[in-house]
Amino acid sequence: MAWAALMAWLASSGICWDLLQVVAWVNMSKANAASMPVGAAIAKTLQDAPCPLCAASKKGRDSTEQSPASKPEMLKAKTATDYAPDVVLVLELPTSTPFTFSAEAGAKPKTLNQEVPVPPPKV
């Protein structure tokens, strides 16, 4: 199950185009290595004009990178919250409150000298 999820994620991330590019490089290196040393064959592979597989890989990679879902502008448009509301709700507080608080100047706060009741221990 985890392998299937990994393969689906890799396929959706566009790794298939990278794998196609690797296959193209291996085939070109193998063909070049038949007539020259391996190091020179790899260098020639990476410097030569792209083969048809390399061109297909580049075209596929470019098409997936330019899809609308991957453009940052489209993602910003989907998540933008810059809008003007049609209705404005205004809440007003009542001017008189049912509770009135008053304190005399210089009055000390009242303190309780009672112990906090503690429930009896459970037996």
C-alpha positions in Angstrom: 0.0 0.0 0.0 2.8 2.4 0.9 4.6 1.6 -2.4 1.5 2.4 -4.4 1.1 5.7 -2.6 4.8 6.5 -3.2 4.6 5.6 -6.9 1.4 7.8 -7.3 3.1 10.7 -5.6 6.2 10.3 -7.8 4.1 10.1 -10.9 2.1 13.2 -10.0 5.3 15.2 -9.2 6.6 14.7 -12.7 9.4 12.2 -12.0 8.5 10.2 -15.0 10.0 12.9 -17.2 13.2 12.8 -15.2 13.3 9.0 -15.5 12.9 9.3 -19.3 15.8 11.7 -19.4 18.0 9.3 -17.5 17.1 6.5 -19.9 18.0 8.7 -22.8 21.4 9.6 -21.2 22.1 5.9 -20.5 21.3 4.9 -24.1 23.4 7.7 -25.6 26.3 6.9 -23.3 26.1 3.2 -24.2 26.1 4.1 -27.9 29.1 6.5 -27.5 31.0 4.0 -25.3 31.2 1.6 -28.2 33.7 3.8 -30.0 35.4 5.7 -27.1 36.4 5.5 -23.4 33.5 5.6 -20.9 34.5 9.0 -19.4 34.6 10.6 -22.8 31.4 8.9 -23.8 29.5 10.4 -20.8 31.0 13.8 -21.4 30.0 13.7 -25.1 26.5 12.5 -24.1 26.0 15.6 -21.9 27.4 18.0 -24.4 25.9 16.8 -27.6 22.6 17.9 -29.1 19.6 16.3 -27.4 18.3 13.0 -28.8 14.6 12.5 -29.5 14.0 11.0 -26.0 15.7 14.1 -24.4 13.5 16.4 -26.5 10.4 14.4 -25.5 11.4 14.6 -21.8 12.0 18.3 -22.0 8.7 18.9 -23.8 6.8 16.8 -21.2 8.5 18.5 -18.3 7.8 22.0 -19.7 4.1 21.1 -20.3 3.6 19.9 -16.7 5.4 22.9 -15.2 3.2 25.3 -17.2 -0.1 23.6 -16.1 -2.6 26.0 -14.5 -2.5 24.2 -11.2 1.2 24.8 -10.7 1.2 28.6 -11.5 1.6 30.7 -8.4 -0.8 33.3 -9.7 -3.6 30.8 -10.0 -2.9 29.5 -6.5 -3.0 33.0 -5.1 -6.3 33.7 -6.9 -7.8 30.6 -5.4 -6.8 31.6 -1.9 -7.1 35.4 -2.1 -9.3 36.9 0.6 -9.2 40.5 -0.6 -12.8 41.2 -1.1 -15.3 43.8 -0.1 -18.2 42.5 2.0 -21.7 43.3 0.7 -23.2 43.7 4.2 -21.6 45.6 7.1 -22.8 44.5 10.5 -22.6 47.1 13.2 -23.1 46.1 16.9 -24.0 48.7 19.4 -23.5 48.2 23.2 -26.3 49.5 25.5 -25.4 52.8 27.2 -26.6 51.7 30.6 -25.5 48.4 32.2 -27.5 46.6 34.8 -24.4 46.5 37.1 -22.9 49.5 38.6 -19.5 49.5 40.2 -18.3 52.2 42.5 -15.2 52.5 44.6 -14.5 55.0 47.3 -11.3 56.9 47.0 -8.6 55.3 49.2 -10.8 52.3 50.0 -8.9 49.0 50.6 -10.2 45.9 48.8 -12.1 43.5 50.9 -10.3 40.3 51.8 -11.8 37.0 52.9 -10.3 35.4 56.0 -12.1 32.1 55.6 -10.3 28.9 54.8 -11.0 27.3 51.4 -13.3 24.3 52.0 -11.5 21.1 51.2 -13.5 17.9 50.4 -13.1 15.0 52.8 -10.6 12.3 51.6 -12.1 9.5 49.6 -11.9 6.2 51.5 
